Amino acid sequence: MTQSPSILLKAYGTFVRPILEYASVVWRPYNKCDINKIEAVPRYFTKRLGGLGHMSYCLRLSVFELDSYIFGVLRQTYFCVIK
């Protein structure tokens, strides 16, 4: 098992993120509690990655150059509307 942040980030982007964002344009969660439950997955992942658990979630996202879940959903909705 690897502890390399770059490999784990690639695995997260390949296997986990698509599951979280699948069909989000159609079933887009609008309740804050639903969004928080889904956002808990990347929050948990980034907290254990590279020993940065002491940082805030927003800072961890910027360190790893990731977008929050809700930003990804809004981006997908935007592209869907434009098409």
ABEGO torsion letter per residue (X at the ends): XBABAAAAAAAAAAAAAAAAABGAAAABBABAAAAAAAAAAAAAAAAABGGAAABBAAAAAAAAGBBBAAAAAAAAAAAAAAX
